[in-house]
């Protein structure tokens, strides 16, 4: 890939991804959490295409570079000159490091050391006071995913113009207007390909146990946090987890809510639904409890046609289905452990990406081999919305 390719059709995409990307990542010292997340993100082909491919209107410039230039970055004879404060420059540098890593991963089927992106994450963490990502101790893959995607977004984001037209005629129209207003407040000054592909919108409803008054708000999300049932069953379904998510929880005495209906501070019920469905839906199975234990219940999850419409609200909820393309696994307990990924490659084969080791595990057309990928180690599930 000496020059950035332009994707016009499926044949172009096959040339870019076919037979490529089967690349291990070196462990730099307890960095299996990072390697696992990076492998799953690299199989989010729409995003990888955005990073590696050129614009049709500007064939010599990668699409992400056009976005990054808006942030203030200049190419000189000696490299790139960043124009911003320390944190902004590190966020831009992180995007460039991601480009270099993805290029290496899809340019060779060998082992790559993700040292530059790790160093950039370290410096960003220090500058931002995010000490949980500083050093070489084991980190939480789900928390790292959230931090990484937010920093990539900040490195790429730019101003856009949102226009909302029409008058609400029913309750869903009113909710849609509230949702769009919320989305506009969050992202009109900071929009990016990360938001476009990986972010959705949750609808949170607080209900007063005394008077029944309800208050709903919308907030962006880049992963869905699903409780895992803790009972005597040896296994549960992903649907069971979504039901708990949708059922909600009762706020504790330290997080009371002031009800506008009865003017009381109450332990309200908080219930979640999905309003805006992301193109890439990342599901986080909440296996680690607040008291330091790990839930090892087996969660059976679908590989194809994952239907979440029962847990969505508003327009466009019907017929929303997702296909699985990545699994981030965690073996061990809260005191330590190891992360590794199962990923679906462009050739239709599932491979295990365990740091530098890459092994064939299943064929997407063989249900029996796919079932072997369902274990009680699954921690994060990466889904792509069906077109």
C-alpha positions in Angstrom: 0.0 0.0 0.0 2.6 2.6 -1.1 -0.1 5.1 -2.0 -3.5 5.5 -0.4 -6.1 3.4 -2.2 -9.5 4.7 -3.2 -12.5 2.4 -2.4 -15.1 2.5 -5.2 -16.6 -1.0 -5.0 -16.3 -4.3 -3.3 -13.4 -5.4 -5.5 -11.4 -2.4 -4.2 -12.3 -3.4 -0.6 -11.3 -7.0 -1.2 -7.8 -5.8 -2.5 -7.4 -3.7 0.7 -8.6 -6.2 3.3 -8.5 -9.6 1.6 -5.7 -11.8 3.0 -4.4 -8.9 5.2 -4.6 -7.8 8.8 -3.6 -11.2 10.3 -1.0 -9.4 12.4 0.0 -10.0 16.0 0.9 -7.2 18.4 3.8 -7.5 20.7 3.2 -7.3 24.4 5.1 -4.3 25.7 4.7 -5.3 29.4 1.1 -6.0 30.6 -0.3 -4.4 27.4 -2.6 -7.3 26.4 -5.6 -5.1 27.3 -4.5 -2.6 24.7 -3.6 -5.1 22.1 -7.0 -6.8 22.4 -8.9 -3.5 22.0 -6.7 -2.5 19.0 -7.3 -5.8 17.2 -11.1 -5.5 17.6 -11.0 -1.8 16.4 -8.9 -2.8 13.4 -11.7 -5.2 12.2 -14.2 -2.2 12.2 -13.5 -2.0 8.5 -15.4 1.2 7.9 -13.2 3.0 10.3 -10.0 1.3 9.0 -11.0 2.3 5.5 -11.4 5.9 6.7 -7.9 5.9 8.1 -6.1 4.1 5.3 -7.9 5.2 2.1 -7.9 8.4 0.1 -10.8 10.7 -0.7 -12.3 10.4 -4.1 -12.0 14.2 -4.6 -8.5 14.3 -3.3 -6.9 11.0 -4.4 -3.4 11.7 -2.9 -4.7 12.4 0.7 -6.1 10.0 3.1 -9.6 10.8 4.3 -8.6 11.1 7.9 -5.8 13.6 7.0 -8.4 16.0 5.5 -10.3 15.9 8.8 -7.1 16.3 10.8 -5.9 19.3 8.8 -8.9 21.2 10.1 -7.5 20.8 13.6 -4.3 22.7 12.8 -1.5 20.5 11.5 1.0 21.3 8.8 3.2 19.1 6.7 6.8 20.3 6.5 9.9 19.0 4.9 10.9 17.4 8.3 7.5 15.9 9.1 4.3 17.3 10.6 4.0 20.4 12.8 1.2 20.4 15.3 -0.4 23.7 16.3 -2.2 23.5 19.6 -1.7 23.0 23.3 0.0 20.0 24.7 -3.1 17.9 25.1 -4.5 18.8 21.7 -1.2 18.0 20.0 -1.0 14.6 21.7 -4.6 13.8 20.6 -3.6 14.7 17.0 -0.5 12.6 17.4 -2.6 9.7 18.6 -4.6 9.8 15.4 -1.4 9.7 13.4 -0.1 6.8 15.5 -3.3 4.9 14.8 -2.8 5.5 11.1 0.7 4.1 11.2 -0.4 1.1 13.3 -3.3 0.2 11.0 -1.0 0.6 7.9 1.5 -1.8 9.4 -1.2 -4.3 10.4 -2.6 -4.4 6.9 0.7 -4.1 5.1 2.2 -7.3 6.6 1.0 -10.5 8.2 3.7 -10.6 10.9 4.1 -9.1 14.3 4.0 -5.3 15.0 5.1 -3.6 18.2 2.5 -0.8 19.0 5.1 1.2 20.9 4.3 4.7 19.4 0.6 4.4 20.2 1.4 3.1 23.7 3.8 6.0 24.4 1.3 8.5 23.2 -1.4 7.0 25.5 1.0 7.3 28.4 1.8 10.9 27.7 -1.9 11.8 27.3 -2.8 10.0 30.5 -0.2 12.0 32.4 -1.2 15.3 30.9 -4.9 14.6 31.6 -4.4 13.2 35.1 -5.8 9.8 34.0 -3.5 7.8 36.3 -5.4 4.6 35.7 -3.6 4.3 32.3 -0.1 5.4 33.4 2.6 2.8 33.9 2.9 -0.9 32.9 0.4 -2.5 35.2 -2.6 -4.4 33.9 -5.5 -2.1 32.9 -9.2 -2.7 32.2 -9.8 -3.2 28.5 -13.3 -1.6 28.6 -12.1 1.5 30.3 -9.2 1.7 27.9 -11.5 1.4 24.9 -13.6 4.4 26.2 -10.5 6.5 26.8 -8.9 5.6 23.4 -12.1 6.4 21.4 -12.6 9.7 23.2 -9.1 10.8 22.5 -9.2 9.8 18.8 -12.5 11.7 18.6 -10.9 14.8 20.1 -7.9 14.5 17.7 -10.2 14.4 14.7 -13.2 16.5 15.7 -14.3 19.7 13.9 -17.3 22.1 13.8 -20.4 21.1 11.9 -23.8 22.7 11.5 -26.9 20.9 12.7 -30.3 22.0 11.4 -33.5 20.9 13.1 -36.7 21.6 11.2 -40.4 20.8 11.7 -42.8 21.0 14.6 -43.5 18.1 17.0 -47.0 16.5 16.5 -46.8 13.7 19.0 -44.8 12.4 21.9 -42.2 10.7 19.8 -41.7 13.9 17.8 -41.1 15.8 21.0 -38.6 13.1 22.2 -36.9 13.3 18.8 -36.6 17.1 19.1 -35.1 16.7 22.6 -32.7 14.0 21.4 -31.5 16.1 18.4 -31.1 19.2 20.7 -29.0 17.1 23.0 -26.9 15.7 20.2 -26.4 19.2 18.8 -25.2 20.5 22.2 -22.7 17.7 22.5 -21.3 17.6 19.0 -22.0 20.7 16.9 -18.6 22.0 17.9 -16.9 18.6 18.0 -18.0 16.1 15.4 -15.9 13.3 13.9 -15.8 10.0 12.1 -15.6 8.4 15.6 -19.0 9.9 16.5 -20.4 9.0 13.1 -19.5 5.3 13.4 -19.1 4.4 17.1 -21.5 6.6 19.0 -25.2 6.2 19.7 -27.6 7.8 22.1 -29.1 6.4 25.3 -32.4 7.5 26.8 -32.4 7.6 30.6 -35.7 7.8 32.6 -35.8 8.5 36.3 -39.1 7.6 38.0 -40.1 8.8 41.5 -41.3 5.9 43.7 -43.6 8.3 45.6 -45.6 10.1 43.0 -44.6 8.4 39.8 -43.2 11.5 38.2 -40.8 10.8 35.3 -37.9 12.7 33.8 -36.1 11.6 30.7 -32.7 12.7 29.3 -30.5 11.8 26.4 -26.8 11.2 26.5 -24.2 10.0 24.0 -22.7 6.6 24.4 -19.9 4.6 22.7 -20.6 1.3 24.4 -23.6 -0.4 26.1 -23.0 -1.5 29.7 -25.0 -4.7 30.3 -25.4 -6.2 33.8 -24.7 -10.0 33.9 -27.3 -11.9 36.0 -25.9 -13.3 39.2 -27.9 -16.4 40.0 -27.7 -20.2 40.1 -28.0 -20.7 36.3 -24.9 -21.9 34.6 -25.6 -19.7 31.6 -27.7 -16.8 30.5 -28.5 -15.2 27.1 -27.4 -11.8 25.9 -31.1 -11.0 25.8 -31.3 -11.7 29.6 -28.5 -9.0 30.1 -30.4 -6.5 27.9 -33.5 -7.1 30.0 -31.7 -6.2 33.2 -30.2 -3.1 31.4 -33.7 -2.1 30.3 -35.3 -2.8 33.7 -32.9 -0.5 35.4 -31.8 0.0 38.9 -32.8 1.9 42.1 -30.4 4.7 43.0 -28.8 4.4 46.5 -29.1 6.8 49.4 -25.9 8.6 48.3 -27.3 9.4 44.8 -30.8 10.6 45.6 -32.8 12.5 42.9 -34.8 15.6 43.6 -38.3 14.9 42.1 -40.0 18.0 40.5 -43.3 16.3 41.0 -43.5 15.9 44.8 -40.4 18.1 45.6 -38.8 15.2 47.5 -35.3 13.8 47.4 -35.9 10.1 46.5 -34.1 6.9 45.6 -35.5 6.9 42.1 -35.6 4.0 39.6 -33.2 4.6 36.6 -34.2 2.9 33.4 -32.2 2.9 30.2 -33.1 2.4 26.5 -31.3 3.0 23.3 -32.5 5.8 21.1 -29.9 6.3 18.4 -28.4 3.0 17.3 -24.6 3.2 16.5 -23.1 1.7 13.3 -20.7 -0.2 15.5 -22.3 -1.3 18.8 -19.8 -2.3 21.5 -21.4 -4.3 24.3 -19.6 -4.3 27.7 -20.6 -7.3 29.9 -20.3 -6.0 33.5 -18.4 -8.9 35.0 -16.5 -7.0 37.7 -18.6 -6.1 40.8 -18.1 -3.1 43.1 -17.0 -5.4 45.9 -14.1 -6.8 43.9 -15.5 -10.0 42.5 -15.8 -11.3 39.0 -19.0 -12.8 37.6 -18.0 -15.9 35.5 -21.5 -16.7 34.2 -21.5 -17.9 30.6 -23.4 -15.4 28.4 -24.7 -16.9 25.2 -24.5 -14.3 22.5 -25.6 -14.4 18.8 -23.2 -14.1 15.9 -25.8 -12.9 13.4 -29.0 -11.0 13.5 -28.7 -9.7 17.1 -32.0 -8.0 17.5 -32.2 -5.2 20.1 -35.4 -3.5 19.0 -37.2 -4.5 22.3 -34.6 -2.3 24.2 -34.8 0.7 21.8 -37.2 3.6 22.0 -38.4 6.0 19.4 -38.4 6.0 15.6 -36.5 3.4 13.6 -36.5 0.8 16.4 -37.9 -2.0 14.2 -35.7 -4.3 12.2 -32.4 -3.1 13.9 -30.0 -6.1 13.8 -26.3 -6.5 14.3 -23.6 -9.0 13.3 -20.7 -9.9 15.6 -17.1 -9.3 14.4 -15.0 -9.1 17.6 -14.8 -10.6 21.1 -12.5 -9.2 23.8 -11.9 -12.0 26.3 -10.6 -11.8 29.9 -9.2 -14.8 31.7 -8.5 -14.6 35.4 -10.0 -12.6 38.2 -10.0 -9.0 39.5 -6.5 -9.5 41.0 -5.0 -10.1 37.5 -5.6 -11.9 34.3 -5.0 -11.9 30.6 -6.9 -10.3 27.7 -7.1 -11.7 24.1 -9.4 -11.3 21.2 -11.4 -13.4 18.7 -11.9 -11.4 15.5 -13.7 -12.0 12.2 -11.3 -11.3 9.3 -12.4 -10.2 5.8 -11.9 -13.8 4.6 -14.8 -15.0 6.8 -12.5 -16.8 9.2 -12.3 -16.1 13.0 -8.8 -15.9 14.4 -7.5 -15.6 17.9 -5.3 -12.6 18.5 -3.3 -13.3 21.6 -0.7 -10.6 21.7 1.9 -11.7 19.1 0.3 -15.1 18.5 -2.4 -15.5 15.8 -4.3 -18.7 15.4 -7.2 -19.8 13.3 -10.3 -20.6 15.5 -13.5 -20.8 13.5 -15.2 -20.5 10.1 -18.1 -18.0 10.0 -20.1 -20.6 8.0 -19.6 -23.4 10.5 -22.0 -23.0 13.5 -20.3 -25.8 15.5 -16.9 -24.0 15.3 -18.5 -20.6 16.1 -20.1 -22.0 19.3 -16.6 -22.8 20.6 -15.9 -19.1 20.7 -18.7 -18.6 23.3 -17.0 -18.8 26.7 -17.4 -17.3 30.1 -14.4 -15.2 29.4 -16.2 -12.9 26.9 -16.0 -9.3 28.3 -16.7 -7.0 25.3 -18.6 -7.8 22.1 -18.1 -5.8 18.9 -21.2 -5.7 16.6 -21.8 -4.1 13.2 -25.2 -2.8 12.2 -26.7 -4.7 9.3 -27.3 -2.4 6.3 
